[in-house]
Amino acid sequence: MNIYIFLKTRFTLISLLILANLAIGIAQPPPRKVQKVPKNVIIMISDGCGINHIRATNLYQFGQYSGQKYESFPVKLFMSTYPAKSEVGNLLMYSRGYSTYNAWNDFKYVLSDFTCSAASGTALATGEKTYNGAIGVDINGSPLKNLSELAIEKNKSAGVVTSVQISHATPATFVAHNKSRNKYSEIAKNMLINSKLSVIMGCGHPYYDNNGKELSKANTFNYIGDSLIWNDLLNNSTTLNGKQVQDISFDGIPDKWNLIQDKNDFIALANGENLPDRVIGIAKVAQTLQQEKDLNTYNYYLNSKITKSEDPNELIKNRISSVPDLDIMAEGALNVLNKNPNGFFLMIEGGAIDWAAHSNQTARMIAEEIYFNNAVDKVIEWIEQNSSWEETLLIVTADHETGYITAPYNGNENIDWELIPQSPKGTLPNIQWNSMDHTNSLVPFFAKGICSEYLNFFADEIDIKRGKYINNTEPAQLLFLLWR
């Protein structure tokens, strides 16, 4: 049977099972009023993060393999990430999927058929696999409905937050539709003009470099659309480059974006002060909140391999002080979206983890993971103080693994070295980078909150070492079912 026909058949059967469970809950209501489906959904994506990225970070932070709050979530699974089509030479060919036997018997197996962030983001955002490079479109280039659009259809609010440029692949897949992830200007225009999002936050400031230093001349406007759009945002206009922005309040009046750039303005939102209906937050930095600092290049694939010469705590201590951390942006976004009594959808990405992993930068990867983990902790705190696990679903996962981290193997490509060695707290773990690209490895998946238990229904595939795993299309498929 064709793998895609099989997956759709399996999804139909699982859907019937979940609907039956929901029907039972409706037929026999509990004595007190309980939310039957999520009011709010938050998906947090640690871009490029595999299990050993988390272990390496935990070893540095705690001197042990585990220690993050999300590692104790009730739903703990792994997830496959392969695309529908991946690169073979200069061609896009149908993927062969993921084979647990090959993954653990052939060291080089996971170095092929891997996804890019565009295809994996599209799968997480729409529930459908596509080709590498696609932003919110299927293998034929036709637009796919994403979770932000679904939430807005249900009169909820939606937003995206990232530590890289706002029109980069992962945030773009939850908002835009484009046949190529490289069309940054087109994607940004799609996000700012055509979407009904309430929150967009990230990087891509045209007048600041990677060190947060102001430029006398703009570097590029591509990541925020074009120079006319930037000027219109500065002027709080309801038109961007001559085109009217969307009406998100359904009163027939276009709702302008409120542009914030200063760190203090992000902090004010995090404190719940002067919350606008709609906010576009562009931190005063070019590509990443922190990871590209002092690298003096705009191409992260060309960065030198920085390993033992840096320390994560020193990187964090000496970070760019004029830009907000990811946890501040996340909390501000939650406060803005929470103004909608019907609920919201929010995607939060730690995008620069992938950038550090591409360049095999151990210390910078760990620092970026710490920034992401702090954001997860802040979201957990926000849920428990401003919402509840009875109305909010939180998913923490990755879009793919980058760098193929293993223990050192001294020239022997032996998968038995998969578990990186123990190391003391505060010291860089002794890891081996085996790639400067993505892999087809399974990635960790954690969930907590209302309806999170239904994700276990999808975990009907078994990996030799990882145990039960789901496909990266299935979280969105569940949400499309719950918010049907």
N, C-alpha and C positions, 0 to 999 in steps of 0.2 A: 504494500500500500504506500502511496506517496506520503512523505512525512508531513506535508502541510494538510492533506486530507485527514490524516490520522490525528493531528493536533486539533483540528476543528471539530472532529467527531468526539474527541476526548473532552474538549471544552463544553460541548453540548451536554454530555452526560453529567459533568461536574456541575454545570449550571442548573440542571434539573434537581440535583441533589441539594444544592444551596437554596434554591427556590422552595423546595419542600421543607427545609429547615426553617426558612423565614415564614412560611405559611403556618407551620406549627406554632411559632412564636406569636403570630397574629391571632390564631384561633384560640390560644390559651394565654392571654395576656397576664403578666405578673400583677401582683396587687398594687404596685406603684408604677407610675409612668416611666417607661424606659425607652430611650432612643433605639429604634430598630435598625437603622442604618446610620453610617457616619454623617454627622452634621458637618464636620471638618475633616479634611484629609491633608496630611503633610508628608511629602516624600523628600527624604534627604539623600543626596547622591554624593558619595566620596569618589570622585572621578579617578579611575585607574587603580582603585584599591583592591588588592587581594588579601587573603587571610594573613599572609606574612607581612604585609604593610601594617596591619593592625598589631600583630605580634611584636614586630620590631618597635613600634611606638610604645606598646605596653612595657616591653623590656626596658626601654629608656626611661619611661615615666615611673614605673612601679617595680622594676626588677623581676617581673613575672609575666607569663604569656597572656593573661587576661586582666581586666580591670576597668573597662569602660562600662558605663551604666547600661548601654544598649545590649551589651553581651548577656545581660540577665533578662532580657525581654522574653515573654512566654513563647513567642514564635522565633525559632532559630533554625534557619535552613541555609542551603546554598542555592545559587541560581546560575543557569547557563546563559550565555550572552551572544552566541554566534548569530550572524546576520542571515538574511535570505540569500544575499549575493555578496561575495567577497572578492578581493583582487587576486587574480592568477596572472602574473606578468602584467600586461597592460589591459587585460580584460576583466570584466566582472562576471564571475561564474557562480552558479548555484552552490551554496555551501553544503558540506557533507554533515553538518551538525556537530554534535559532541559525542565522542565515544569514551566512556570511562575506561575500557580496556586499553585503548591506545594511549590515553592520557597518562596512565600509570605504568605502561610498558615500553613506551617510546619517548625518550626525553625531549625530542624535537617536535613531537606531535602538536603541542599547543601553540607552536610558533607559526602555524598556518590556519587559514579559515577563521581568523579573528575579526571581530567587529571594529568599527570606528565609533566614536562617540555619537555621530549623527544617527547611524542605524540603530545603535543600542538605545539612544535617547528616544528615538521614534517608537521603538518597541515598548519602552516603559511608559511613554506618554499616550500611545494610541492602542496598544494591545495587538499590533500587527508588525511582523518583521518586514524589512525592506533592504535595499542595497546600501552598501557603504557610501556615505556622502549625502544621503537623502535626508532632508529636513521635513518631517511631517507629511511625506508623500509615500505612496506604495511603490511596488517595483515597476509600475507603469508610469509613475510620475503624477498620479492623481492624488488630490489632497485627502488626508485622513483626519477624522475628528480626534482632537486630543482632550485630555482631562480638564484643561483650563476651559475649553469651549463647552465641554459637558457641564462643568460646574456653573458656568454663566447661564446656560440653558435652564438650569434649575434655580435661577435667581440667586445664586451664590456669587461671591467675589473670587477672584483668582490673581495669583502673582507668582513671580519668579525672582530668585535671589542667587547671585553667583559671586565667586571671588575672582572671576576672569571677566572678559568683555561680555556685555549683555547680549550681543548677537552671536556669541560663540555657540558651538554645536548643541550642547546640552540644554541651556536655557531656551535656545531657539526652537528645539523640537517640541517644547511644551506650549508654544505660542504660534509659531509661523509655519509656512508651507513653501518649500523651495526645492528644486531639483538638485541644487548643489549647496553644500555647507559653506563654500568659499564665497558666496555672494553676500558678503557681510552687509553692504549698504542696502541691498534689496530686503534682506531679512530684518534689519533694523527698522526700515520703513514699514514693513509688514507688522512688526511688533508695536510700533508707536502710533501708526495711523489706522490700521485695519482691525487691530485687536481691541477687545473690551476689558483688558486687564486693568486692575486697580493698582498693582505694584510691579515695578521693574527696578531692580537694584543690581549694581555691579560696577565693572570697570569700563575703560574705553574712552577716557577723557581726552579730547583732542589737544589740550593745551598743557598737559603734564607728561613727564617721562616716567620710566619705570622706577625711579627713585623718589617720585612725588615732587620733583622739581618743576616749577613753572617754566614754560617755554615762551619765547617771544613770538614764535610763529607756530601755528598748528601743525602737528605731525600728520595726522589723518583724521578725517571725519567719518570714515567708512563704518566704524563700529556703532555710531549713533545716527547713521543715515547719510547726511550731507551737511554742508555749512549752513544752508538755509534752514534746515530743521533745527540745528543747534541754536541759531539766532532766534527762531520762533520759540524754542523752549525757554531761552533766557528771558523772552518778553511775555511769558505766560499766555501765549496765543492759543486760541481754539482751532487754528489752522497750522499745519506743518507743511512747509513747502507748497503752499497753495491748496492743500487738501485738508478737509475738515476731519478733526478727530472724532472718535465714537462717543455716542451718548450711552453712558453706562448706568445712569440713574433712571432711564426710560421716561424722562419728562420732556423729550423732544429737543433738548438743548445739549449741544456738544459739551463734554466734560474735559476741560483742559488738564494737561499734566502739570503738576507742581514739581519743578526741578529743584533738587537739593544737591549740593556739592560738598559743603563744609562738614567736617566731622561732627561738630556740635549739633548740626541739624539732624544727623543720623541719631545721635545720642538723645536728642529731644523726642524723636519718635519712639525710641526704645523706652523712654520714660513716660510715654503716653501723652505728650504735650502737643497741643495744636495739630491734631491728626487731620490731614486732608482726606478728601474722598479718593484722590488719585495722586500717586507720587512716582516720579522717575528719579532714582538716586544714582548719580554718577560720581563715584569717589575720585578724588584728585590724584589719579595715577593712570598710567597708560594701559598695561596689559593685565597685571595681577595685583591683588592687594599688597602682597609681600614677596612672593617667590622670585620675581625677576630683579629684585633690588641688587644693585652693584654688579650685575652680570654684563651690562653694557652691550646688549644685543637684543634685536627684535625677533630673533629666530631661536626658539628654545631647543630645536633639534641640534643646533650648533654649539650649545653651551658646553663648556668643559666639564668633565666628570669631577665634581667636587665631593669628596668623601670625608676623609679623616681630618681635613684642615678646618672643618667647621663644627659647631656645636649647636644643636637645636635651641637650647635655652638662651644662648648668646644671640642667635638669630632673632628669637622672639623679643628678647630684651632690647635689641637695637633695631627693631622694626620701624617702618615709616610711621612716625607719630601723628602725621596729619590725615591719615585715612582711618576709617572705622574697621574694627575686626568683624569677622563674619557673624559672630554671635550678636553683636549690636545691630547689624543689618537685619538679621533674622527676627529679633525681638521687635524691631520697628515695623517690619513688614506684617508680623502677626497682629500688632496693635491696630494697624490701618485696616487690615482685612476683617478683623473682628468687629468692626463697626456694622457689618452686615448681619442682621439678626438671623438670616437664613443659613449662614455658615460660609465656608470658603475652601478653596484648594490652594496649596502653596508648595512649590518646588524650591528646595535650597540645595545649592551645589558647592562643594569644595573642589573647584575646578583645577586649582594649581597643584594638587597632589599628583595629577597626571603629568603636568609639565615637569615637575621635579623627577618623577620616575622615568620619563623619557630620557632625561640626561643623567640618570643613575646617581642623583644627588641624595645620598642617604640622609644627611642632616636636614636638608631642606624638605625632603619628603616627610620626615618625622615632624618637623615644625608645622607643615601644612596639615598633617593629620591631627595635630594637637589643636590647631585653629578650628578644624571641622568638628572634632570631638567636643570642644568647648561650646560650639553652636548647638550640637545635639543636646548637651546638658542644659543649655538655656531654653531650648524648645520644650524639653521635658518639664523643666521648672514652670514655664509659661502655661503649659497644659494643666498642670496640677494647681496652679494659682488662679487661672483665668477661664479654664474650661474644665474638662474631666476626661478620664479614659472611657467613660460611658457615652461620650458624644464625639470624641476625636480619635482618629486612626493615625498612627505614626509609623512610617516605614523608613528604615535606614539600610541602605545597600550601596552598591557600586554599579557602574555601567559596564565595566570590563576590568581586567587586570592589566597593568603596565609594568614592564621591567623584568618579569619572571624571577621573582626573588626566591632563592633557596639558601640552604646552608652552604658554606664553602665545600667544594668537592675535589679540590686539588687536581683538576684536569679530568676527573672521571665523571662523566655525565650520568650520575646515579640518582634516581628519584628518591631513593631511600634517605637522601640527605635533605629531604623536603622540610623537616622541622629544624628551624634555625636554633643555634645553641643558646643556652642560658647565658645572660650577662648581667652585671650589677646595674642597679638603678643609676641613671645619670651618665652612663657610658654608651657610646655608639655600639649597637649590636654588630656582631660579625656575620654579615650577610653576603651572599653572592648575587650580583645582577647578571642575568643571562640574556638580556635583550634590551634594546633601546626602543622597543615598540610594544604594541598591545599583544596579548596572548588570548587563546581560546580557553583559558582556565575558568573553572567555576569561581564565583565570587560570593562572599558572605551576604546573608539576607536576614534582617531582624525586623520584627513588627510587634507592636503593642497597641491595645485600644479596641474600641468597638469593631466587631466583625473580623478582627485579626485572625481568629481561629479558623476562619474559612480558607485562609491561604494554605493551611495544611492539606485541604482537599486536593489542591493542585500538585502537591509534592509527591507524585506517584512514580518518580524516576529515582533510581538508586545509583550513587557513585561508590566505587570500591572503597575509597578512603573518606569521602565527605558525607556519605549517607544520603538522606533524602534531599532532592533538589527540585526546584521549579524552573520554568522557562521565563525569560525576561518579558514575554508578552502577557503573562498571566496575572500579575498584580493589576494592570489596567483593565484586563478582561473582567476581573472580579468587580472593580469599581464601576465599570460600565453596566454590570449586572445589578449592583446594589443601587445605583443612581439611575436606573432605567426609567 
